[in-house]
Amino acid sequence: MKRLIARLWLGIRGSMQWRLLYLSQAKFMVGVTGVVRDRDGNVLLLRHRFWHQSRQWGLPTGGAKRGETFEQTVVREVREETGLEVSVGELVHLRSGFRLRIEVAYAAAYAGGGTMRLNPMEILEARWCAPDDLPGGLLESHRRLIESSGGQSLSGGQSLSGGQGGRGGEGGVEVRGVVEAAQDPPGLGQHQV
C-alpha cells in the first residue's frame, strides 16, 4: 500500500502536488512586526486605535499579504501606518502555535525617507522613544522585541542602534517551532514552521 501511494504521488508531479499539499495542510495568518530604529537608536512606537486602551502602544505591525515577503510586509506596514520609508535588517523573532497565527519580527532602520503622515484610521499617535524610556501601555511582547533586537544590523553592516545588543542582540533570534495548539479546530494536529 505504501509503495502504491508513493508511486501515485510521484506520478502526479508539479502543480497538482502543490495543490494537494495546500489543501491538506493547516493555514496560518502571518503577523509581521518591524522594530524600527532611527540613527540615534530610538524606536518608533505607535498608539494603535484598534488595540485595547490599556495597551495601545506598540511597534508597527500588520498581516502579510499573499505573495509578499515578510521584509516587504514590514516596509509596506510602516509606510501605510506612518508614511516613513525603512530598510529591513535581521530576523529577530519567529513563533508559531498561537492558534493559527505565526508571528515574525524584523529589525529595521529609518534613515530619513518619507514624511511622517499617520494613517488616522489605524494610528492615533507616533513617537520616537529611547529604549530605556518606553511609554506605559506598551505591549509586553513588543517591549521584549525592543530589548532583544538592540544592536541588530542591516545586511550592509550598518548598525541599527550603534550600541551593544540587548538580550540576544548579537544575532540571537527567538525561534519556536513545533507547537501543539489546543485551541485549533479538531483534526489539525501539530503545526510546524
Backbone as CSV, one residue per row, in Angstrom:
resi,resn,N_x,N_y,N_z,CA_x,CA_y,CA_z,C_x,C_y,C_z
1,MET,0.815,-1.193,0.000,0.000,0.000,0.000,0.861,1.259,0.000
2,LYS,1.944,1.282,0.830,2.824,2.445,0.894,3.480,2.697,-0.458
3,ARG,3.885,1.603,-1.119,4.534,1.753,-2.428,3.563,2.305,-3.460
4,LEU,2.317,1.865,-3.404,1.302,2.348,-4.333,1.055,3.844,-4.121
5,ILE,0.954,4.263,-2.855,0.746,5.680,-2.555,1.942,6.502,-3.044
6,ALA,3.154,5.998,-2.797,4.356,6.702,-3.247,4.393,6.797,-4.769
7,ARG,4.028,5.727,-5.448,4.022,5.714,-6.907,2.990,6.718,-7.459
8,LEU,1.808,6.744,-6.844,0.775,7.714,-7.254,1.263,9.150,-7.039
9,TRP,1.861,9.368,-5.874,2.356,10.715,-5.555,3.404,11.167,-6.568
10,LEU,4.344,10.302,-6.869,5.406,10.643,-7.827,4.861,10.810,-9.239
11,GLY,3.761,10.122,-9.543,3.150,10.248,-10.862,2.374,11.531,-11.061
12,ILE,1.934,12.129,-9.983,1.147,13.375,-10.086,2.003,14.532,-10.566
13,ARG,3.091,14.824,-9.894,4.067,15.858,-10.231,3.516,17.276,-10.265
14,GLY,4.442,18.222,-10.151,4.173,19.635,-10.395,3.073,20.286,-9.578
15,SER,2.285,21.085,-10.274,1.301,21.932,-9.603,0.212,21.131,-8.890
16,MET,-0.102,19.948,-9.364,-1.122,19.137,-8.692,-0.627,18.707,-7.314
17,GLN,0.674,18.359,-7.189,1.229,18.033,-5.874,1.086,19.230,-4.929
18,TRP,1.436,20.418,-5.427,1.345,21.628,-4.599,-0.088,21.888,-4.167
19,ARG,-1.044,21.698,-5.061,-2.455,21.911,-4.707,-2.908,20.935,-3.627
20,LEU,-2.532,19.677,-3.778,-2.901,18.679,-2.767,-2.249,18.987,-1.416
21,LEU,-0.984,19.385,-1.440,-0.314,19.771,-0.194,-1.015,20.970,0.440
22,TYR,-1.352,21.961,-0.363,-2.032,23.154,0.142,-3.353,22.785,0.818
23,LEU,-4.132,21.927,0.185,-5.427,21.531,0.728,-5.296,20.700,1.999
24,SER,-4.212,19.932,2.123,-4.074,19.029,3.258,-3.402,19.674,4.476
25,GLN,-2.823,20.870,4.332,-2.074,21.492,5.423,-2.885,22.593,6.104
26,ALA,-2.534,22.868,7.374,-3.159,23.957,8.116,-2.760,25.291,7.482
27,LYS,-3.659,26.257,7.537,-3.399,27.599,7.008,-3.139,28.537,8.179
28,PHE,-2.236,29.484,7.988,-1.850,30.422,9.027,-2.021,31.857,8.559
29,MET,-2.352,32.733,9.501,-2.210,34.171,9.293,-0.799,34.496,9.769
30,VAL,-0.142,35.413,9.096,1.208,35.781,9.487,1.211,37.243,9.918
31,GLY,1.460,37.469,11.207,1.594,38.817,11.742,3.050,39.216,11.692
32,VAL,3.341,40.357,11.063,4.719,40.802,10.883,4.905,42.137,11.593
33,THR,5.984,42.226,12.367,6.282,43.417,13.158,7.650,43.951,12.766
34,GLY,7.777,45.269,12.760,9.064,45.912,12.500,9.543,46.648,13.733
35,VAL,10.759,46.336,14.186,11.384,47.083,15.275,12.229,48.150,14.592
36,VAL,11.621,49.314,14.364,12.230,50.378,13.564,13.006,51.318,14.475
37,ARG,14.274,51.530,14.149,15.135,52.448,14.908,15.648,53.552,13.996
38,ASP,15.832,54.729,14.583,16.452,55.822,13.839,17.969,55.750,14.043
39,ARG,18.686,56.723,13.503,20.161,56.699,13.580,20.685,56.810,15.008
40,ASP,19.858,57.382,15.904,20.272,57.529,17.305,19.877,56.329,18.162
41,GLY,19.236,55.307,17.564,18.834,54.126,18.308,17.451,54.213,18.927
42,ASN,16.739,55.330,18.687,15.376,55.452,19.189,14.455,54.521,18.411
43,VAL,13.405,54.061,19.071,12.480,53.093,18.490,11.169,53.788,18.135
44,LEU,10.645,53.474,16.947,9.358,54.010,16.513,8.235,53.238,17.184
45,LEU,7.412,53.940,17.976,6.261,53.328,18.628,4.994,54.036,18.183
46,LEU,3.930,53.259,18.031,2.654,53.778,17.554,1.568,53.472,18.576
47,ARG,0.637,54.404,18.723,-0.544,54.146,19.555,-1.652,53.731,18.609
48,HIS,-2.031,52.458,18.680,-2.949,51.838,17.733,-4.397,52.026,18.168
49,ARG,-5.240,52.490,17.259,-6.651,52.762,17.533,-7.424,51.490,17.913
50,PHE,-7.151,50.387,17.267,-7.952,49.181,17.442,-7.434,48.243,18.525
51,TRP,-6.419,48.641,19.256,-5.890,47.825,20.344,-6.568,48.246,21.640
52,HIS,-6.596,47.366,22.631,-7.217,47.655,23.924,-6.605,48.921,24.530
53,GLN,-7.434,49.756,25.144,-6.980,51.052,25.658,-5.856,50.952,26.680
54,SER,-5.773,49.863,27.427,-4.715,49.742,28.433,-3.373,49.363,27.824
55,ARG,-3.371,48.963,26.561,-2.114,48.574,25.906,-2.146,48.937,24.421
56,GLN,-2.304,50.225,24.160,-2.400,50.688,22.770,-1.048,50.922,22.109
57,TRP,0.017,51.085,22.892,1.321,51.369,22.309,1.983,50.085,21.817
58,GLY,2.580,50.163,20.635,3.288,49.016,20.101,4.097,49.397,18.874
59,LEU,4.740,48.430,18.330,5.561,48.590,17.133,4.675,48.548,15.896
60,PRO,5.167,49.022,14.755,4.417,48.867,13.501,4.189,47.384,13.226
61,THR,2.938,47.016,13.002,2.556,45.612,12.902,1.426,45.454,11.898
62,GLY,1.432,44.350,11.161,0.325,44.067,10.259,0.438,42.666,9.693
63,GLY,-0.546,42.307,8.910,-0.587,40.980,8.315,0.091,40.935,6.958
64,ALA,0.806,39.845,6.719,1.430,39.642,5.404,0.343,39.367,4.375
65,LYS,0.539,39.897,3.194,-0.389,39.638,2.094,0.146,38.504,1.231
66,ARG,-0.751,37.844,0.538,-0.372,36.744,-0.348,0.676,37.214,-1.361
67,GLY,1.750,36.442,-1.511,2.792,36.740,-2.484,3.805,37.766,-2.018
68,GLU,3.713,38.205,-0.773,4.596,39.241,-0.240,5.611,38.600,0.699
69,THR,6.879,39.001,0.612,7.858,38.515,1.582,7.610,39.223,2.906
70,PHE,8.103,38.665,3.984,7.929,39.293,5.293,8.640,40.646,5.346
71,GLU,9.788,40.740,4.697,10.503,42.017,4.646,9.668,43.072,3.920
72,GLN,9.019,42.676,2.833,8.137,43.608,2.112,6.960,44.021,2.981
73,THR,6.469,43.110,3.822,5.370,43.441,4.727,5.794,44.527,5.705
74,VAL,6.997,44.418,6.269,7.485,45.444,7.197,7.518,46.800,6.499
75,VAL,8.112,46.862,5.324,8.216,48.121,4.578,6.826,48.698,4.298
76,ARG,5.907,47.848,3.831,4.551,48.306,3.495,3.807,48.795,4.728
77,GLU,3.861,48.026,5.814,3.131,48.405,7.024,3.635,49.719,7.604
78,VAL,4.950,49.905,7.660,5.492,51.166,8.183,5.047,52.318,7.291
79,ARG,5.127,52.117,5.973,4.705,53.167,5.032,3.211,53.468,5.186
80,GLU,2.370,52.432,5.264,0.924,52.635,5.387,0.544,53.317,6.703
81,GLU,1.219,52.940,7.792,0.843,53.471,9.096,1.453,54.828,9.405
82,THR,2.640,55.130,8.815,3.349,56.362,9.187,3.809,57.222,8.020
83,GLY,3.867,56.687,6.815,4.418,57.414,5.682,5.930,57.344,5.581
84,LEU,6.590,56.677,6.517,8.050,56.612,6.540,8.560,55.421,5.733
85,GLU,9.767,55.566,5.196,10.438,54.502,4.449,11.529,53.896,5.329
86,VAL,11.616,52.572,5.327,12.612,51.888,6.153,13.368,50.846,5.345
87,SER,14.534,50.479,5.872,15.322,49.367,5.345,15.222,48.234,6.350
88,VAL,14.965,47.039,5.868,14.759,45.894,6.759,16.059,45.160,6.983
89,GLY,16.304,44.814,8.237,17.520,44.107,8.624,17.250,42.653,8.957
90,GLU,17.781,42.234,10.098,17.767,40.833,10.508,16.431,40.405,11.114
91,LEU,16.124,39.123,10.954,15.009,38.495,11.637,15.330,38.471,13.132
92,VAL,14.396,38.938,13.984,14.642,38.930,15.421,13.660,38.053,16.187
93,HIS,12.597,37.580,15.527,11.603,36.773,16.243,10.793,35.961,15.241
94,LEU,10.576,34.697,15.569,9.714,33.831,14.765,9.039,32.868,15.716
95,ARG,7.711,32.852,15.698,6.982,31.986,16.626,5.717,31.464,15.962
96,SER,5.455,30.194,16.165,4.217,29.596,15.678,3.448,29.034,16.852
97,GLY,2.205,28.669,16.606,1.442,27.963,17.612,0.401,28.769,18.337
98,PHE,0.314,30.076,18.086,-0.742,30.872,18.700,-1.964,30.752,17.816
99,ARG,-2.807,29.791,18.165,-3.946,29.421,17.340,-3.446,29.142,15.927
100,LEU,-3.923,29.874,14.947,-3.457,29.682,13.564,-2.671,30.904,13.106
101,ARG,-1.830,31.437,13.973,-1.067,32.648,13.672,0.421,32.363,13.833
102,ILE,1.188,32.880,12.910,2.644,32.868,13.002,3.053,34.315,13.239
103,GLU,3.974,34.538,14.159,4.468,35.876,14.442,5.907,35.990,13.960
104,VAL,6.185,37.061,13.234,7.510,37.304,12.679,7.880,38.751,12.985
105,ALA,9.132,39.001,13.388,9.577,40.375,13.617,10.972,40.560,13.044
106,TYR,11.179,41.726,12.451,12.466,42.097,11.864,12.943,43.412,12.444
107,ALA,14.258,43.544,12.590,14.856,44.831,12.878,14.780,45.647,11.594
108,ALA,14.588,46.958,11.729,14.525,47.831,10.559,15.132,49.181,10.920
109,ALA,15.582,49.903,9.909,16.214,51.201,10.128,15.500,52.282,9.338
110,TYR,15.291,53.419,9.994,14.763,54.612,9.332,15.949,55.540,9.110
111,ALA,16.176,55.894,7.866,17.316,56.753,7.547,16.867,58.093,6.964
112,GLY,15.589,58.446,7.130,15.142,59.770,6.705,14.199,59.787,5.524
113,GLY,13.837,58.657,4.939,12.953,58.654,3.779,11.486,58.798,4.161
114,GLY,10.736,59.529,3.370,9.304,59.713,3.603,9.031,60.844,4.568
115,THR,7.765,61.154,4.733,7.311,62.208,5.643,6.296,61.602,6.590
116,MET,6.434,61.914,7.880,5.516,61.355,8.878,4.088,61.822,8.598
117,ARG,3.249,60.870,8.186,1.813,61.096,7.958,1.093,59.880,8.515
118,LEU,0.473,60.040,9.664,-0.177,58.905,10.311,-1.451,58.522,9.582
119,ASN,-1.717,57.234,9.521,-2.968,56.717,8.992,-4.002,56.868,10.103
120,PRO,-4.914,57.870,10.013,-5.832,58.145,11.118,-6.824,57.021,11.387
121,MET,-7.032,56.149,10.440,-7.930,55.015,10.656,-7.340,54.022,11.655
122,GLU,-6.004,53.852,11.627,-5.343,52.852,12.458,-4.512,53.419,13.598
123,ILE,-3.892,54.590,13.377,-2.875,55.094,14.298,-3.315,56.426,14.917
124,LEU,-3.233,56.508,16.254,-3.608,57.723,16.976,-2.426,58.654,17.204
125,GLU,-1.240,58.080,17.369,-0.063,58.859,17.717,1.182,58.055,17.388
126,ALA,2.295,58.748,17.113,3.585,58.097,16.883,4.647,58.835,17.679
127,ARG,5.624,58.077,18.181,6.731,58.664,18.935,8.012,57.911,18.648
128,TRP,9.130,58.638,18.650,10.447,58.022,18.674,10.852,57.969,20.134
129,CYS,11.094,56.789,20.683,11.396,56.621,22.099,12.767,55.980,22.286
130,ALA,13.491,56.479,23.284,14.735,55.825,23.672,14.374,54.467,24.268
131,PRO,15.167,53.432,24.019,14.850,52.101,24.536,14.706,52.037,26.059
132,ASP,15.319,52.983,26.774,15.191,52.988,28.235,14.107,53.964,28.717
133,ASP,13.308,54.499,27.798,12.242,55.448,28.151,10.989,55.129,27.323
134,LEU,10.454,53.924,27.504,9.302,53.464,26.736,8.012,53.841,27.451
135,PRO,6.945,54.142,26.722,5.701,54.592,27.348,4.970,53.469,28.078
136,GLY,4.153,53.863,29.060,3.256,52.906,29.694,2.241,52.462,28.656
137,GLY,1.680,51.303,28.848,0.713,50.801,27.881,1.349,50.142,26.675
138,LEU,2.663,49.917,26.731,3.364,49.217,25.647,3.145,47.717,25.824
139,LEU,2.788,47.036,24.753,2.643,45.581,24.811,3.932,44.966,25.351
140,GLU,3.806,44.055,26.304,4.991,43.429,26.896,5.795,42.660,25.850
141,SER,5.111,41.994,24.923,5.832,41.252,23.883,6.639,42.201,22.998
142,HIS,6.145,43.418,22.778,6.884,44.396,21.971,8.059,44.967,22.763
143,ARG,7.880,45.113,24.078,9.000,45.550,24.930,10.142,44.528,24.830
144,ARG,9.795,43.249,24.871,10.819,42.197,24.746,11.482,42.229,23.369
145,LEU,10.712,42.493,22.310,11.294,42.591,20.966,12.295,43.744,20.891
146,ILE,11.964,44.869,21.504,12.872,46.020,21.507,14.164,45.648,22.223
147,GLU,14.043,44.987,23.369,15.232,44.560,24.121,16.065,43.562,23.335
148,SER,15.419,42.579,22.733,16.168,41.516,22.061,16.745,41.943,20.724
149,SER,16.228,43.023,20.136,16.728,43.451,18.829,17.765,44.555,18.935
150,GLY,18.116,44.974,20.113,19.112,46.027,20.279,20.416,45.661,19.614
151,GLY,20.953,46.560,18.784,22.237,46.319,18.133,22.165,45.469,16.889
152,GLN,20.967,45.016,16.470,20.878,44.250,15.219,21.376,45.126,14.084
153,SER,21.948,44.513,13.067,22.478,45.307,11.966,21.819,44.917,10.655
154,LEU,21.880,45.859,9.729,21.389,45.593,8.384,22.405,44.757,7.657
155,SER,21.980,44.137,6.571,22.885,43.257,5.841,24.113,43.990,5.313
156,GLY,24.009,45.294,5.105,25.145,46.072,4.628,26.130,46.415,5.718
157,GLY,25.877,45.979,6.955,26.814,46.227,8.035,26.470,47.451,8.865
158,GLN,25.491,48.265,8.463,25.117,49.459,9.205,24.397,49.039,10.477
159,SER,24.862,49.528,11.627,24.218,49.180,12.887,22.898,49.913,13.018
160,LEU,21.894,49.231,13.545,20.600,49.867,13.739,20.580,50.750,14.970
161,SER,21.365,50.443,15.993,21.321,51.264,17.184,22.693,51.783,17.587
162,GLY,23.732,51.240,16.982,25.068,51.707,17.287,25.618,51.174,18.598
163,GLY,24.795,50.526,19.401,25.246,50.055,20.700,25.358,48.549,20.744
164,GLN,25.638,48.054,21.944,25.686,46.616,22.134,24.277,46.079,22.154
165,GLY,24.117,44.872,21.730,22.794,44.271,21.689,22.264,43.956,23.069
166,GLY,20.962,43.955,23.172,20.304,43.538,24.407,20.269,42.027,24.440
167,ARG,19.261,41.487,25.107,19.111,40.041,25.143,19.079,39.517,23.724
168,GLY,19.992,38.657,23.362,20.006,38.073,22.026,20.435,39.048,20.962
169,GLY,20.988,40.195,21.324,21.298,41.249,20.374,22.424,40.930,19.410
170,GLU,23.213,39.919,19.668,24.285,39.600,18.749,23.879,38.443,17.857
171,GLY,22.860,38.709,17.055,22.403,37.712,16.107,21.434,36.700,16.695
172,GLY,21.050,36.876,17.952,20.132,35.931,18.568,18.720,36.103,18.034
173,VAL,18.107,35.029,17.640,16.741,35.064,17.125,15.917,34.089,17.942
174,GLU,14.795,34.568,18.455,13.907,33.659,19.173,13.104,32.900,18.134
175,VAL,13.280,31.599,18.093,12.547,30.773,17.143,11.876,29.656,17.925
176,ARG,10.586,29.541,17.744,9.838,28.461,18.382,9.164,27.672,17.287
177,GLY,9.354,26.381,17.299,8.885,25.553,16.198,7.619,24.784,16.490
178,VAL,7.697,23.476,16.425,6.520,22.618,16.501,5.772,22.891,17.802
179,VAL,4.506,23.212,17.664,3.684,23.545,18.821,2.350,22.842,18.680
180,GLU,1.903,22.184,19.724,0.556,21.609,19.741,-0.379,22.738,20.138
181,ALA,-1.273,23.099,19.280,-2.175,24.218,19.527,-3.548,23.689,19.899
182,ALA,-3.822,23.621,21.194,-5.066,23.039,21.669,-6.290,23.836,21.236
183,GLN,-6.120,25.139,20.931,-7.245,25.974,20.552,-7.662,25.783,19.102
184,ASP,-6.828,25.139,18.306,-7.138,24.974,16.888,-8.325,24.047,16.692
185,PRO,-8.993,24.164,15.563,-10.095,23.263,15.285,-9.652,21.809,15.327
186,PRO,-10.530,20.892,15.719,-10.143,19.477,15.810,-9.628,18.948,14.480
187,GLY,-8.635,18.082,14.576,-8.122,17.423,13.386,-6.955,18.116,12.720
188,LEU,-6.565,19.312,13.202,-5.446,19.994,12.557,-4.106,19.540,13.096
189,GLY,-4.065,19.047,14.334,-2.844,18.457,14.869,-1.732,19.445,15.097
190,GLN,-0.495,19.024,14.814,0.668,19.858,15.077,0.933,20.785,13.912
191,HIS,1.449,21.958,14.257,1.805,22.957,13.245,3.292,23.196,13.333
192,GLN,3.906,23.356,12.223,5.341,23.487,12.182,5.725,24.634,11.277
193,VAL,6.717,25.408,11.715,7.232,26.493,10.888,8.439,25.984,10.147
